[in-house]
Amino acid sequence: MNEIQTSDFDYSLVSNELAEKLKEKDYTLIGLHSKYSKEVGKVLYEAQRDFADYNNGGLFEKWYTSRGFKKTNVYQYINIYSEVQNLNGGQLEVFEGLPKTLQVETSKKNADPELKEQVLSGDITTHKKYKELEQAKQQAEQQTEQAKKSEQIMQKQLEESESKKPETIEVIKEVESEDLQRQLRFSQKENERLSEKQEHHKLKDTTNFNEEEAKLEMKKLQSEADRTTVEIRIAFKKLNDRVSVSRYLSDAISCGNDYEKKKMSEEITITENILRDIKTAILGRKEIN
């Protein structure tokens, strides 16, 4: 038997009056087709059970083929009939008023439960909308699954990296941070010492002032200050070289546990304070002539 192929009709192509009339006829056809599908499904369902008593195999298929039915259509009718037996009240009324294509989708054994519930509650009324939502949901599930796989791969890479290197990012960070703090304390002490010497020279009795000695002393102080600045700069360069945030390192950090990320945040705050003090020193630094 030939199946009726249906699709959504664009009623905006006709006048409002004609559209209303056509919609009424459409609902009538859907009702008749739905009743037909249910009744045909019942006959085929019962025939399938009757043939089950015979062990010859293939007789049920031979029988419905001789009646002009195709295998796909036969099981669609059976599924629709079985679905009707599981419904009652408002859901049954909604289901019987659906286009056959939508009845077929929701009566499949592997139909999505969430979308099926939306159909029976009246939120989805066309086969087109059902397929669009089904496709969107499948794509979202695929993306979620892909994200999980990517996360597993990154976690594995991180574990392999940690197994090869005895030092962790946390250890490197702590060592470098402590080194920078030592350098900063040294620099502060040096600056204090330089300031004291400068004040000392300013307060010297001008009668005992030796210009050549003062120049030599100032050059010495300048040299010491430059050396301290270079040492701190080198320390920062080493830190940048060791913990430069590549894409892999950034992904690894984002996958770390909350405790480690909290500790890292605390260390970053300390480093930011160090950087602020050093920037202040740089902007406020005066050349020693």
C-alpha positions, -999 to 999 in steps of 0.1 A, spaced: 0 0 0 13 35 -9 18 58 21 6 94 21 36 117 22 29 150 40 49 182 47 42 216 63 21 238 40 27 276 39 -8 291 46 5 326 40 2 318 3 -36 321 5 -60 345 21 -68 343 58 -103 331 51 -92 303 28 -63 294 52 -89 289 81 -110 266 59 -79 246 48 -67 242 83 -101 227 94 -99 202 66 -63 195 75 -73 187 111 -101 164 97 -76 146 75 -52 142 104 -79 127 126 -90 102 99 -54 93 92 -46 89 129 -76 67 134 -66 47 103 -30 43 116 -42 31 150 -67 7 135 -43 -7 110 -16 -9 137 -40 -30 158 -46 -54 130 -9 -58 122 0 -61 159 -25 -89 165 -15 -107 132 22 -106 144 12 -123 176 -8 -149 158 21 -157 135 44 -160 165 28 -193 172 44 -207 141 80 -215 139 85 -214 102 99 -179 103 92 -152 77 55 -160 74 43 -128 89 65 -108 65 52 -128 35 16 -122 47 18 -84 51 39 -81 19 11 -99 0 -13 -73 14 8 -45 -2 26 -33 30 63 -25 33 83 -37 63 91 -1 75 54 10 74 42 -22 91 64 -16 122 55 21 122 18 12 125 25 -14 152 46 11 172 18 37 169 -8 12 182 15 2 210 21 38 220 -17 45 221 -21 16 246 3 34 270 -14 68 268 -46 82 284 -64 114 290 -49 146 276 -18 129 262 -39 104 242 -60 132 228 -28 152 218 -12 121 203 -42 112 181 -43 148 168 -7 147 157 4 144 120 14 107 113 50 117 108 52 131 143 33 100 157 59 78 140 88 98 156 74 97 192 64 61 190 99 49 181 115 27 209 146 50 208 126 83 208 142 110 230 122 111 263 125 148 267 113 157 232 85 131 234 73 148 266 73 181 248 52 166 220 26 150 244 24 183 263 16 202 231 48 222 230 59 205 197 32 202 171 51 197 138 75 171 125 98 198 113 102 214 147 107 180 163 136 171 139 152 205 143 152 202 181 164 166 179 193 176 156 202 205 179 202 182 210 223 156 192 249 182 182 250 195 218 255 160 231 283 154 206 300 187 216 297 177 253 312 143 245 340 158 225 347 183 253 349 154 278 373 135 255 395 166 251 396 171 289 406 134 293 434 138 268 447 170 285 445 153 319 465 124 305 491 147 289 494 166 322 499 133 342 526 122 317 543 156 319 543 154 357 557 119 357 586 131 335 594 162 355 598 158 393 592 196 397 556 207 396 544 241 386 537 249 422 573 241 432 587 263 405 564 291 414 573 289 451 611 288 444 610 317 419 587 337 442 610 333 472 640 342 450 623 374 438 614 383 474 651 378 484 662 400 455 636 427 464 647 427 501 683 430 489 675 458 466 656 477 493 685 474 516 709 485 489 686 515 482 686 524 519 723 521 521 727 543 490 704 569 504 723 570 536 756 575 518 741 602 497 728 620 527 761 616 544 779 633 515 753 661 515 760 667 552 798 667 550 815 699 559 822 717 526 856 726 539 866 689 539 848 682 507 869 664 480 852 666 446 873 637 431 866 614 460 829 622 459 827 615 421 844 581 426 821 573 455 790 582 434 802 561 405 807 532 429 772 537 443 758 539 407 776 507 398 762 488 428 726 501 420 729 490 384 742 456 394 712 451 418 688 462 390 704 437 366 702 408 391 665 415 396 659 417 359 677 384 353 656 368 381 624 379 363 637 367 330 643 332 345 608 332 360 593 342 326 613 315 308 602 288 332 565 296 336 556 313 304 519 305 299 516 285 267 482 272 256 491 238 271 501 252 304 470 274 305 448 243 299 466 224 325 461 251 351 424 253 343 421 216 350 439 218 384 420 212 416 406 241 436 432 239 464 461 242 440 445 271 421 438 289 454 475 285 464 486 298 430 462 328 433 478 336 467 513 334 452 502 356 422 490 382 447 524 382 464 542 385 430 518 414 420 528 432 452 565 427 444 560 440 409 541 470 422 570 479 445 595 474 418 575 496 394 573 523 420 611 521 425 616 523 387 594 554 383 608 570 414 645 562 406 668 591 403 701 591 384 732 595 406 755 620 389 
